[in-house]
Amino acid sequence: MKCKLNFFLLIIVLMTGISITFAQEKERKGLFAGFPEELTLSGYVDTYIAYDNDKGNPVRQFSAIAPYRDEFRINLAMIALRYSSKLIRSNVAIQFGDIPKLNWPQAPNEYLQYIQEANIGVSPGKNSWVDAGYFLTHIGGEGLIPKYNFFTSLTLCTYYEPFYQSGIKYSYTGKKFYTSLMVLNGFNVLADNNKNKSFGLQIGYKPNDKADITFNNITGNEMPTGTAGKTRIYNNLVIKLFPSKKLDVILCGDFCMQEKSKIDDAEASGSMFSAFASMKYRASKNVSLMLRGEIFQDKDAIMSPAFLLSDSTFSGLKAFGVTGGAEFNPTSNSYFRLEGRYLATDADEKIFYEQKNNRLEVILSGGIEF
């Protein structure tokens, strides 16, 4: 493990030595004279302190971001080196913090948690690319980098989506349409967990600067080697609306089917549905207000654990939540957020502290991108 850590520290040092400059800078002077303008280096740091009343778990349940309570911690610290020309492009992003620690692969592949992205691409023609390597997922209306979300916390919809993927993809971007076709190692895996490959799809339509509609899919057998195969079809629809300069809206819905997975009939297909609606209103140049509602229905426990109910039957997670918050931007590349969330499960799913079926949480976070 020490050798692996030293390897990634060496990468960071080399990246820093290559180009300590803002991502927007193009003219290279002094120490950096002679380095190509296509090469950029950027960084990002997000810190937080979180509270909730679900004291029974050391790691906060359903919290991919801000997972620990009552202490100041780092969500994410990352350095990204990117190269982009007309024919070749590449991304390498090294990361550290609670987000990769808890969400990236664990032993024996724990060294992969330091790699957020590592890929290279070639352009075979105008507006098209073929890329291969490690990527962040194409699924979802929220992501694992807090700066690019309305909220620091993630909905249950996003929590059970894939966060990263590995494989090869072809992408094309037109004036209004864009699409990607992918062959992946699997659903939320970097090192393959079986001998099968999964297939990914993205189809997007951007009619104008007021709307962006995207359909995403991953289909494949996601069961690990040594277990019976089950084909999973995971569909995701994201609608982003920009009705005015002050208001952004995101609507997201997921529907998943998996064969031989119904909780009360092992030969029948099971299903899962989740969705959220989120909005961000810019009240002034530096202050924004956010509101979000979410629902998650996974009675067949395809994505979530199966919980024992009071009537001695089992059910996957069924829940809803409401989140509100405010964001202050001292500069265009920095932010402070305060948000509160109420999360409740069905009355017979008492999975929180002291056999409760609801939880309150508050997160204070701040970040800067440079």
C-alpha positions in Angstrom: 0.0 0.0 0.0 2.9 2.4 0.8 4.4 1.8 -2.6 1.0 2.6 -4.3 0.6 5.8 -2.2 4.2 6.9 -3.1 3.4 6.3 -6.7 0.4 8.6 -6.7 2.3 11.2 -4.7 5.0 11.1 -7.4 2.3 11.7 -10.0 1.0 14.8 -8.1 4.5 16.2 -7.8 5.2 15.7 -11.5 1.9 17.3 -12.4 2.7 20.2 -10.2 6.1 20.6 -11.7 4.7 20.5 -15.2 2.4 23.4 -14.9 1.2 25.4 -11.9 -1.2 27.7 -13.6 -4.9 28.5 -13.8 -6.9 26.3 -16.1 -7.8 29.4 -18.1 -4.3 30.5 -18.7 -2.9 30.0 -22.2 0.3 32.0 -22.5 3.3 30.2 -20.9 6.0 32.4 -19.4 9.2 31.9 -17.4 9.4 28.4 -16.0 6.6 27.1 -18.2 7.8 28.6 -21.5 7.7 25.9 -24.2 5.0 23.8 -22.7 2.0 23.3 -25.0 -1.0 25.6 -24.5 -3.2 22.4 -24.8 -2.0 21.3 -21.4 -3.8 22.7 -18.3 -3.7 22.0 -14.6 -6.6 22.7 -12.2 -7.4 21.9 -8.6 -10.4 21.7 -6.3 -11.0 21.4 -2.6 -14.2 20.9 -0.7 -14.5 20.8 3.1 -17.5 20.1 5.4 -19.0 19.5 8.8 -22.3 17.5 9.0 -24.9 16.7 11.7 -27.8 14.3 11.8 -29.8 12.6 14.5 -29.2 9.0 13.3 -26.5 8.3 15.9 -26.5 4.6 15.5 -24.1 4.5 12.6 -20.5 5.8 12.6 -20.8 6.5 8.9 -24.0 8.4 8.0 -26.4 6.2 6.1 -27.0 7.0 2.4 -24.3 9.7 2.4 -21.8 9.4 -0.4 -20.8 13.0 0.3 -20.2 14.5 3.8 -20.4 11.0 5.3 -19.1 11.7 8.8 -20.9 13.7 11.5 -19.7 16.2 14.1 -16.2 16.9 12.8 -14.5 19.0 10.2 -13.3 16.9 7.3 -12.4 17.0 3.6 -14.9 15.8 1.1 -12.5 16.0 -1.9 -9.1 17.4 -2.8 -8.1 16.9 -6.4 -5.7 17.9 -9.0 -6.5 17.4 -12.7 -4.2 17.5 -15.7 -5.9 17.8 -19.0 -4.6 17.8 -22.6 -6.8 18.8 -25.5 -5.9 19.3 -29.2 -7.8 18.8 -32.4 -6.8 15.1 -32.6 -5.8 13.9 -29.2 -7.2 14.5 -25.7 -6.5 13.1 -22.2 -7.6 13.5 -18.6 -5.8 12.5 -15.4 -7.4 13.4 -12.1 -5.9 12.4 -8.8 -8.1 12.7 -5.7 -8.1 12.3 -1.9 -10.8 12.7 0.8 -13.9 11.1 2.2 -15.7 10.8 -1.1 -13.1 8.5 -2.8 -12.4 6.8 0.5 -15.9 5.5 0.9 -17.2 5.4 -2.7 -14.3 4.1 -4.8 -13.2 0.4 -4.8 -12.2 -1.2 -1.5 -9.6 -4.0 -0.9 -8.0 -5.6 -2.8 -8.3 -2.7 -5.3 -8.2 0.2 -2.8 -5.4 1.9 -4.7 -8.0 2.8 -7.3 -9.6 5.3 -4.9 -6.8 7.8 -5.8 -7.8 7.8 -9.5 -10.8 9.9 -10.4 -10.2 9.9 -14.1 -7.5 8.5 -16.3 -8.3 8.3 -20.0 -7.1 9.1 -23.5 -9.1 9.9 -26.7 -8.6 10.3 -30.4 -10.8 12.1 -32.9 -11.6 10.0 -35.9 -13.6 12.8 -37.5 -15.3 16.1 -37.0 -17.2 16.4 -33.7 -16.5 12.8 -32.8 -14.2 11.1 -30.3 -13.2 7.6 -29.2 -12.0 7.6 -25.6 -10.8 4.7 -23.4 -9.9 4.4 -19.7 -11.4 5.4 -16.4 -14.3 8.0 -16.4 -16.9 9.5 -14.1 -20.3 8.1 -14.9 -22.6 9.3 -17.6 -25.7 8.5 -15.5 -27.6 11.0 -13.4 -28.6 14.6 -12.7 -26.2 15.0 -9.9 -22.5 14.0 -9.5 -19.8 13.3 -7.0 -18.1 16.7 -7.3 -20.1 19.1 -5.0 -19.3 22.3 -6.8 -21.3 21.2 -9.9 -24.4 20.2 -7.9 -27.1 22.4 -6.4 -26.6 20.7 -3.0 -23.7 19.0 -1.3 -25.9 16.1 -0.2 -27.0 13.6 -2.9 -30.5 12.3 -3.3 -31.2 8.5 -2.9 -31.7 8.5 -6.6 -28.1 9.6 -7.2 -26.7 7.6 -4.2 -27.7 4.3 -5.9 -26.5 5.3 -9.4 -23.0 4.4 -10.6 -20.3 7.0 -9.7 -17.6 5.9 -12.1 -17.0 3.5 -15.0 -14.2 2.0 -17.1 -14.2 1.1 -20.7 -14.2 2.6 -24.2 -16.7 5.0 -25.7 -17.6 6.7 -28.9 -19.2 10.1 -28.7 -20.6 12.6 -31.2 -21.7 16.1 -30.7 -23.9 17.9 -33.2 -25.7 21.3 -33.1 -28.6 20.1 -31.1 -28.1 16.3 -30.6 -25.3 14.5 -28.9 -24.8 10.8 -28.3 -22.3 8.3 -26.8 -22.0 4.5 -27.1 -20.0 2.6 -24.5 -18.6 -0.8 -23.7 -17.9 -1.0 -20.0 -16.5 -3.3 -17.4 -19.7 -3.0 -15.6 -22.1 -0.9 -13.4 -20.0 1.2 -11.0 -16.8 -0.9 -11.3 -13.3 -0.1 -12.5 -11.6 -3.5 -12.2 -14.1 -6.0 -13.8 -16.1 -8.2 -11.4 -17.0 -10.8 -14.0 -16.2 -12.0 -17.5 -19.1 -10.0 -19.0 -19.2 -6.5 -20.4 -22.0 -4.0 -20.0 -23.2 -1.6 -22.7 -23.8 2.1 -22.1 -25.8 4.6 -24.1 -26.4 8.4 -23.9 -28.7 10.3 -26.2 -29.0 14.1 -25.7 -31.1 16.8 -27.2 -30.5 20.5 -26.6 -33.1 22.5 -28.6 -31.9 25.9 -27.3 -30.2 27.5 -24.4 -33.3 27.0 -22.2 -33.4 23.2 -22.1 -31.2 20.1 -22.2 -32.7 16.6 -22.3 -30.7 13.4 -21.8 -31.5 9.7 -21.8 -28.9 7.4 -20.3 -28.7 3.6 -20.1 -26.5 0.8 -18.8 -27.4 -2.8 -19.7 -25.5 -5.9 -18.6 -25.0 -8.7 -16.1 -23.7 -7.1 -13.0 -23.5 -10.2 -10.8 -19.9 -11.0 -9.6 -18.1 -14.2 -10.8 -19.4 -17.3 -9.0 -23.0 -16.2 -8.8 -25.9 -16.7 -11.1 -26.1 -14.1 -13.9 -28.9 -11.5 -13.9 -29.3 -9.0 -16.6 -29.9 -5.4 -15.4 -31.4 -2.7 -17.5 -30.8 0.7 -15.9 -32.5 3.7 -17.5 -32.0 7.4 -16.5 -33.7 10.5 -17.8 -32.4 14.0 -17.0 -34.2 17.2 -18.0 -32.3 20.5 -17.3 -34.3 23.7 -17.7 -33.0 27.3 -17.7 -36.2 29.4 -17.8 -34.4 32.6 -16.8 -30.9 33.8 -15.9 -31.8 33.5 -12.2 -33.5 30.1 -12.2 -32.2 26.6 -13.0 -34.3 23.4 -12.7 -33.3 19.7 -12.8 -35.7 16.9 -13.2 -34.3 13.4 -13.0 -35.9 9.9 -13.0 -34.5 6.4 -12.9 -36.2 3.1 -13.8 -34.3 -0.2 -13.4 -35.3 -3.8 -14.2 -33.3 -6.9 -13.2 -34.2 -10.5 -14.1 -34.8 -13.1 -11.4 -34.8 -10.4 -8.7 -38.4 -10.0 -7.5 -38.2 -10.2 -3.7 -41.1 -12.7 -3.3 -40.5 -14.6 -6.6 -36.9 -15.5 -7.4 -37.8 -16.4 -11.0 -39.6 -13.1 -11.8 -38.0 -9.8 -12.7 -37.8 -7.0 -10.1 -37.9 -3.3 -10.6 -36.8 0.0 -9.0 -38.0 3.6 -9.5 -36.5 6.8 -8.2 -36.7 10.5 -9.0 -36.0 14.0 -7.8 -36.8 17.6 -8.8 -34.3 20.3 -7.8 -34.2 24.1 -8.4 -31.7 26.9 -7.8 -32.7 30.5 -7.7 -30.0 33.3 -7.8 -31.4 35.9 -5.4 -28.5 38.2 -6.0 -25.0 38.2 -7.5 -23.5 36.2 -4.6 -26.5 34.4 -3.0 -28.6 31.5 -4.2 -31.5 29.6 -2.7 -32.1 25.9 -3.4 -35.0 23.5 -3.0 -35.2 19.7 -3.8 -37.7 16.9 -3.4 -37.0 13.2 -3.9 -38.6 9.7 -3.9 -37.0 6.3 -3.9 -39.0 3.0 -4.4 -36.9 -0.2 -4.5 -39.3 -2.8 -2.9 -37.4 -5.7 -4.6 -34.1 -4.6 -3.1 -32.3 -4.5 -6.5 -30.1 -1.5 -5.6 -30.7 -1.2 -1.8 -30.5 -3.6 1.1 -33.5 -5.8 2.0 -34.9 -4.7 5.4 -36.8 -6.9 7.8 -40.3 -5.4 8.4 -42.5 -5.7 11.5 -44.6 -8.4 9.8 -41.5 -10.6 9.3 -41.4 -9.9 5.5 -38.6 -8.2 3.6 -38.6 -5.1 1.5 -36.0 -2.9 -0.2 -35.8 0.8 0.6 -38.9 3.0 0.1 -38.3 6.6 1.1 -38.9 10.3 0.3 -37.0 13.4 1.2 -37.0 17.2 1.1 -33.9 19.5 1.1 -33.5 23.2 1.3 -30.4 25.4 1.4 -28.6 28.6 0.6 -25.3 29.2 -1.1 -22.9 32.2 -0.9 -20.3 32.8 -3.6 -17.5 35.1 -2.5 -16.0 34.7 -5.9 -17.1 32.9 -9.1 -14.9 29.9 -8.3 -15.8 29.5 -4.6 -18.8 28.8 -2.4 -20.2 28.2 1.1 -23.4 26.2 1.5 -25.8 25.6 4.3 -28.4 22.9 3.8 -31.0 20.9 5.7 -32.6 17.7 4.7 -35.5 15.6 6.0 -35.5 11.9 4.9 -38.2 9.5 5.8 -38.8 5.8 5.0 -42.1 3.9 4.9 -43.7 3.6 8.4 -42.7 -0.1 8.6 -39.1 0.5 7.7 -37.7 1.7 11.0 -34.0 1.8 10.0 -32.8 4.9 11.8 -31.6 5.5 15.3 -34.0 4.4 18.1 -36.2 2.5 15.6 -37.3 5.7 13.9 -38.3 5.9 10.2 -37.0 9.5 9.7 -33.8 11.5 9.9 -32.9 15.2 10.0 -29.5 16.3 8.8 -27.6 19.6 8.3 -24.4 20.2 6.3 -22.2 23.2 6.2 -19.7 23.0 3.4 -17.3 25.2 1.4 -15.2 24.8 -1.7 -12.9 26.4 -4.2 -11.8 25.5 -7.7 -8.6 26.9 -9.1 
